[in-house]
């Protein structure tokens, strides 16, 4: 009896002095996390999107508590790198079924853009994107790549290479009812072409033309009416003081407008590989009809930081660094 009482007393005492588990929290609102909260946490820690989403769910959207947890887990290793401008990189392409995609992956320097590990990462991102049913970036970052999510692979590459690396965007064209093809120029310019009929090789030929000539529109039907009216106003103003009769001025304007459209619509341009026929004629000769194209370029639209070496040296001399 005394032995049983002693054992019970020891068990009670041990329970009283056992360390209480901390940082254990079960989310009661798994759907409360917003895109804005995920973005805020990523900017604060540089951690991966899926890691941010998971820990925010754990802490009911508390960004500060989530950031602390990420640091404890060692997942905030890219915090400083994530704020640095990544305007270099590579455009990769892949095709699955009738869907062809371009994916732009960015890094900070041209040196890393040529790195084999970065190149393989971009290629794997493109293949993952081609396997999706949409251009959703969150779905792409969560896609499986060799047993890990693409986002986990990205954060691992950031730690390995030491630069801010981002998967910026997806562009896609095509389905089982159309023909698509792509052309990548120097890893920096990517073009997708979609046609009715024809072959993927024909699409690639036309995509090379698009990369070189950079047309604004695929066909005249694709030109917004406001663009036409704006160009007509500009052309009218240019000849308004010519002293010619109104009817002659109208003909001059329409002639110049027609020239503008011929120069900026893909199918009206002279095909660069032969220089003896229009792209429209080239497509017709190969039993195809233009649907559209997509052209992207590495870093376009990203504001690059202008390095001021003199100011940097002056700042260092003044002890501000």
PyMOL commands that set and color helices and strands:
alter all, ss='L'
color gray80, all
select helices_A, chain A and resi 2-17+35-45+49-58+63-73+81-83+110-113+116-130+137-141+150-161+200-213+220-222+225-239+246-264+266-268+279-285+309-317
alter helices_A, ss='H'
color red, helices_A
select strands_A, chain A and resi 88-96+99-107+144-145+148-149+166-173+179-185+189-197+288-297
alter strands_A, ss='S'
color yellow, strands_A
deselect
rebuild
show_as cartoon
